[in-house]
Each structure stands twice: as C-alpha cells, then as structure tokens.
Amino acid sequence: MKKSYDIEAWFLGMRKFFRLHDYSENMKENISTFSLKGKQDIWWEYVKNVKGICEDDLTWHEFDRLFKKKYLLERYFDDKAKEFYELQMDSMIEDEYTSRFLELLRYVPYLKEENSKVQIFISGF
C-alpha cells in the first residue's frame, strides 16, 4: 500500500504544481509524463505504443484518467476510507491520532458537509 501512497503523493504534487502555472492541457501532460520514473515510466511507454498515443495530442485530462485507472484504483480510496472509520487511538498519543485523523479525512469527502462537527472534534484535542 506504501507504493500507492507514494504514487498518490506524486500525482497530487503534479496537480499542485499546475495550480501555480498556466500551462495548456497538453503541456501539463508532457510535464507529467516527463517526470515519471521507474515502473510508471515503463508503463507509460508501453501504453503509448500499444494504444498508439501521440503525446502532442494528449491532454492532461486523458493522462489523468489513464494514470488513475492503472495506479490509483477505487479500491485504494475505499481502503483509506475504511481505515478512517476504523481509526482508534489505542497506543497513539493525541497528536498522532489527530494527525492520522486529518490525513485520512480527505478520503471521505462526503464528511466535508459535516465540517462543523469535525472542527468541534478536532478542537476537543
């Protein structure tokens, strides 16, 4: 599961980078594929060859879809949501528990509507 976490972190980093720069959709895709390393880079070369993808015509949106389909499966996010609901303090200190709670909270976006309740919970620590 660590691999999926690292891949998600890379992907979120790319999205954050693109919020700072006004690149075209194609340039975003080019930058993303250029920064791939290891197995992800090999996967991308394979996908391009098999699907006959011309990177000059590919958008970030299409790369996003292909990348998530391969590396960030729905199950990964479901597992993180389950981890959120099963989180227990046990031997963690309050700061560790709060940190883990906040880290996992983003995997249950429907709780954002319950933001005020979450704020009350967090302020209780």
VMD Tcl script that draws the C-alpha trace (Angstrom):
set ca {
  {0.00 0.00 0.00}
  {3.01 2.28 0.51}
  {3.57 2.31 -3.25}
  {0.04 3.57 -3.88}
  {0.55 6.26 -1.25}
  {3.77 7.43 -2.96}
  {2.06 7.42 -6.35}
  {-0.85 9.42 -4.97}
  {1.62 11.91 -3.44}
  {3.35 12.31 -6.83}
  {0.03 12.82 -8.56}
  {-1.16 15.41 -6.01}
  {2.20 17.16 -6.32}
  {1.71 17.47 -10.07}
  {-1.76 18.91 -9.58}
  {-0.42 21.41 -7.05}
  {2.35 22.41 -9.44}
  {-0.18 23.02 -12.21}
  {-2.22 25.31 -9.98}
  {0.81 27.62 -9.93}
  {1.39 27.62 -13.68}
  {-0.95 28.40 -16.54}
  {0.04 25.55 -18.84}
  {-2.05 24.15 -21.67}
  {-3.62 20.75 -21.11}
  {-1.08 19.21 -23.48}
  {1.87 20.85 -21.69}
  {0.58 19.50 -18.35}
  {0.54 16.02 -19.84}
  {4.05 16.47 -21.26}
  {5.45 17.64 -17.93}
  {3.74 14.79 -16.09}
  {4.95 12.07 -18.40}
  {8.46 13.54 -18.43}
  {8.59 13.33 -14.63}
  {7.54 9.67 -14.47}
  {10.21 7.35 -13.10}
  {10.80 3.62 -12.85}
  {7.83 1.32 -13.36}
  {5.48 4.21 -14.09}
  {7.73 5.43 -16.91}
  {7.92 1.93 -18.39}
  {4.13 1.61 -18.09}
  {3.67 4.91 -19.93}
  {5.94 3.89 -22.80}
  {4.01 0.64 -23.10}
  {0.63 2.43 -23.08}
  {1.78 4.91 -25.74}
  {2.99 2.12 -28.01}
  {0.03 -0.22 -27.54}
  {-2.65 2.46 -27.81}
  {-0.81 4.42 -30.49}
  {-0.94 7.59 -28.41}
  {0.64 10.71 -29.84}
  {1.71 12.84 -26.88}
  {1.35 16.00 -28.94}
  {-2.42 15.42 -28.99}
  {-2.90 14.07 -25.47}
  {-4.41 16.24 -22.74}
  {-3.81 16.23 -19.01}
  {-7.39 15.07 -18.54}
  {-6.82 11.94 -20.65}
  {-3.47 11.21 -18.97}
  {-5.17 11.73 -15.58}
  {-7.80 9.14 -16.50}
  {-5.27 6.57 -17.76}
  {-2.93 7.07 -14.80}
  {-5.65 6.74 -12.18}
  {-7.09 3.69 -13.91}
  {-3.71 1.97 -13.61}
  {-2.29 3.24 -10.32}
  {-4.99 4.77 -8.17}
  {-7.77 2.25 -8.23}
  {-11.07 2.85 -6.48}
  {-10.10 0.12 -4.01}
  {-7.17 2.20 -2.76}
  {-9.54 5.04 -1.85}
  {-12.09 2.64 -0.38}
  {-9.37 1.10 1.81}
  {-8.35 4.56 3.03}
  {-11.97 5.43 3.85}
  {-12.28 2.14 5.74}
  {-9.09 2.95 7.61}
  {-10.62 6.31 8.58}
  {-13.73 4.65 10.01}
  {-11.69 2.04 11.87}
  {-9.18 4.52 13.29}
  {-8.71 4.08 17.02}
  {-6.47 5.90 19.40}
  {-5.14 2.75 21.08}
  {-1.47 3.46 21.91}
  {-1.20 6.68 19.88}
  {-0.74 9.96 21.64}
  {-3.32 12.65 20.92}
  {-1.15 14.48 18.37}
  {-0.51 11.27 16.42}
  {-4.19 10.39 16.44}
  {-5.24 13.86 15.32}
  {-2.62 13.87 12.57}
  {-3.76 10.46 11.29}
  {-7.41 11.50 11.53}
  {-6.78 14.60 9.42}
  {-4.67 12.65 6.93}
  {-7.43 10.09 6.38}
  {-10.27 12.63 6.44}
  {-9.64 13.59 2.81}
  {-10.62 10.07 1.75}
  {-14.17 10.62 2.96}
  {-15.10 13.81 1.09}
  {-18.77 13.46 1.95}
  {-17.82 14.37 5.51}
  {-16.87 17.87 4.36}
  {-20.55 18.68 4.74}
  {-20.11 17.73 8.35}
  {-17.19 20.15 8.65}
  {-18.53 21.87 11.73}
  {-18.72 18.56 13.58}
  {-15.16 17.73 12.55}
  {-13.95 21.14 13.74}
  {-15.60 20.53 17.11}
  {-13.96 17.10 17.31}
  {-10.53 18.45 16.45}
  {-10.77 21.37 18.87}
  {-11.53 18.86 21.62}
  {-7.95 17.64 21.42}
}
mol new
graphics top color blue
foreach p $ca { graphics top sphere $p radius 0.5 }
foreach p [lrange $ca 0 end-1] q [lrange $ca 1 end] { graphics top cylinder $p $q radius 0.2 }
display resetview
